[in-house]
Amino acid sequence: MLFKLYDRLQDETARVEDELLKPKSIEALLSCFVSAKANSFENLLDPLLKICRISSSITIAIAKTQFFKRVIDKLGRSKAVIRLNLLRILRTVCDVHPNRAILVERYNLHEIVLKLSKDDGAVLVRKLAREIFPALVPALKPITKCGTKGVDSQKSVAPRKPRRTASETAVVTQPGHNATAGLQGGKPKGSRMRLEDIAWQSRSGQ
């Protein structure tokens, strides 16, 4: 059935796409993908991938919870050819979906793909997983405007220095004033001086 849909979509893309985007059609596609068994599931992956590559709107529409659960389940226990086609479909979904970062985090896709890139027994699966993985990581680590990862831009602003009060600046604002003159005779800095506190010298040099 999906092969026929793909052929019609390829020949009359706009008209067939409009029909496939109807809620009932999307649910039928999703149901077919989720409930297919054994060989039927393997055979539907190639036409489904081709449909996703032709229409990004259909790709986004089928990317629902049931879809990702099925993908994750089959990536963990299926033949190499199935894992390979599932990774291709997954890459197509992540390439066009407007909420890629949310999908990656919600379904832990980066961890799943990373595991396949390291531990899968099939060389082609490991290779494709390594190609996909870098595109999934930046979705989880956005860069701030200042270009530093994970740094709050507000914290990078230096704190304001407190303003000095008038009493603190009185000593240094008068021109020619000696900064140590405020400590005559043990008087506290900035206190007023009395006439009797000033040491007078006689003009006779006594």
C-alpha positions in Angstrom: 0.0 0.0 0.0 2.8 2.5 0.9 4.5 1.8 -2.4 1.4 2.9 -4.2 1.1 6.0 -2.0 4.7 6.9 -2.7 4.2 6.5 -6.5 1.1 8.7 -6.4 2.8 11.2 -4.2 5.7 11.4 -6.6 3.4 11.9 -9.6 0.9 14.3 -8.0 2.7 15.7 -5.0 0.5 18.7 -4.1 -2.9 16.9 -4.4 -1.9 13.6 -2.8 0.0 15.5 0.0 -3.2 17.4 0.9 -5.1 14.1 1.2 -2.4 12.4 3.2 -2.3 15.3 5.7 -5.9 14.8 6.7 -6.2 13.5 10.3 -7.6 10.2 9.2 -4.8 9.6 6.7 -2.1 10.5 9.2 -3.6 8.1 11.8 -3.8 5.3 9.2 -0.1 5.8 8.3 0.9 5.9 11.9 -1.2 2.8 12.7 0.4 1.0 9.8 3.9 1.8 11.1 3.1 1.0 14.7 1.2 -2.3 14.3 3.0 -3.9 11.4 4.6 -7.3 12.2 7.9 -8.9 11.2 8.4 -8.9 7.4 5.6 -6.4 6.9 7.4 -3.9 9.1 10.6 -4.3 7.3 9.0 -3.9 3.9 7.2 -0.7 4.7 10.3 1.2 5.9 11.7 1.9 2.4 8.5 3.5 1.0 7.9 5.3 4.2 11.4 6.8 4.1 10.8 7.9 0.5 7.5 9.5 1.4 9.2 11.4 4.3 11.9 12.7 1.9 9.3 14.0 -0.5 7.0 15.7 2.0 8.4 17.4 5.2 4.8 18.2 6.2 3.9 14.5 6.3 7.1 13.7 8.2 6.3 16.2 10.9 2.7 15.0 11.1 3.6 11.4 11.8 6.3 12.3 14.4 4.2 11.5 17.4 4.7 9.6 20.6 3.7 6.2 19.1 6.1 6.7 16.2 9.1 7.4 18.5 8.3 4.5 20.8 8.2 2.2 17.9 11.5 3.5 16.5 13.2 3.2 19.8 11.9 -0.3 20.4 12.9 -1.6 17.0 16.4 0.0 17.2 17.1 -2.1 20.2 16.0 -5.4 18.8 15.8 -5.9 15.1 17.9 -6.9 12.0 20.7 -4.6 10.8 18.8 -3.6 7.7 15.8 -2.5 9.8 18.0 -0.5 12.2 19.7 1.2 9.2 16.3 2.3 7.6 15.0 3.4 11.0 18.0 5.6 11.5 17.5 7.1 8.1 13.9 7.9 8.9 14.9 9.3 12.3 17.4 11.6 10.6 14.8 12.8 8.1 12.4 13.6 11.0 15.1 15.4 13.0 16.2 17.4 10.0 12.8 18.9 9.3 11.0 19.0 12.6 10.7 22.5 14.1 10.9 21.2 17.7 14.0 18.9 17.2 15.6 19.9 20.5 12.4 18.9 22.4 12.2 15.6 20.6 15.8 14.7 21.2 15.5 15.4 25.0 12.1 13.9 25.5 13.0 10.5 23.8 16.6 10.5 24.8 17.6 10.1 21.1 21.2 11.3 21.5 21.9 8.5 24.0 20.3 5.9 21.8 22.2 7.0 18.7 25.5 7.3 20.6 25.1 3.7 21.8 24.5 2.5 18.3 27.6 4.4 17.0 29.8 2.6 19.5 28.3 -0.8 20.1 26.2 -1.9 17.1 27.5 -5.0 15.4 26.8 -3.7 11.9 29.4 -1.5 10.4 26.9 0.5 8.3 24.7 1.1 11.3 27.6 2.4 13.4 28.7 4.6 10.5 25.3 6.2 10.0 24.8 6.7 13.8 28.1 8.6 13.9 26.9 10.8 11.1 23.6 11.5 12.9 24.9 12.0 16.4 26.6 15.4 16.0 23.4 16.9 14.7 21.6 15.8 17.9 24.0 17.2 20.5 23.8 21.0 19.8 20.0 20.8 20.3 20.7 20.1 24.0 23.4 22.7 24.6 22.3 26.1 23.2 24.9 28.9 23.0 24.1 32.1 24.8 24.3 35.5 23.0 27.8 36.2 24.6 29.0 32.9 22.9 29.6 30.9 26.2 27.9 27.7 26.8 25.8 27.4 30.0 26.7 30.9 31.2 24.0 33.3 32.4 24.6 36.5 30.5 23.3 38.5 33.5 26.1 37.1 35.7 28.8 38.3 33.3 28.0 41.9 34.0 30.3 43.5 36.6 28.5 44.7 39.8 28.2 48.4 40.3 30.5 50.0 42.8 28.7 51.7 45.7 28.6 55.5 45.5 30.8 57.3 48.1 29.0 59.5 50.6 29.7 63.3 51.0 31.5 62.6 54.3 33.9 60.2 52.6 34.8 62.6 49.8 35.1 65.8 51.9 38.8 65.3 52.6 39.9 64.8 49.0 37.7 67.3 47.3 39.4 70.5 48.6 42.3 71.5 46.4 45.7 71.6 48.1 44.4 69.8 51.1 46.7 67.3 52.9 45.1 63.9 53.2 46.7 63.4 56.6 45.6 66.7 58.0 42.4 65.2 59.4 44.4 63.4 62.1 45.8 66.3 64.1 46.4 65.5 67.7 44.7 62.1 67.5 41.4 63.7 66.3 39.3 61.4 64.2 39.4 62.0 60.4 37.0 64.7 59.2 36.4 66.2 62.7 36.5 70.0 63.2 39.6 71.6 64.8 39.5 74.2 67.5 41.8 77.2 67.8 43.5 76.0 71.0 44.4 72.7 69.2 46.6 74.5 66.7 50.3 74.7 67.7 51.3 78.4 67.3 54.8 79.5 66.9 56.0 83.0 67.9 57.4 85.3 65.3 60.5 85.7 67.4 61.4 82.0 66.7 60.8 80.8 70.3 
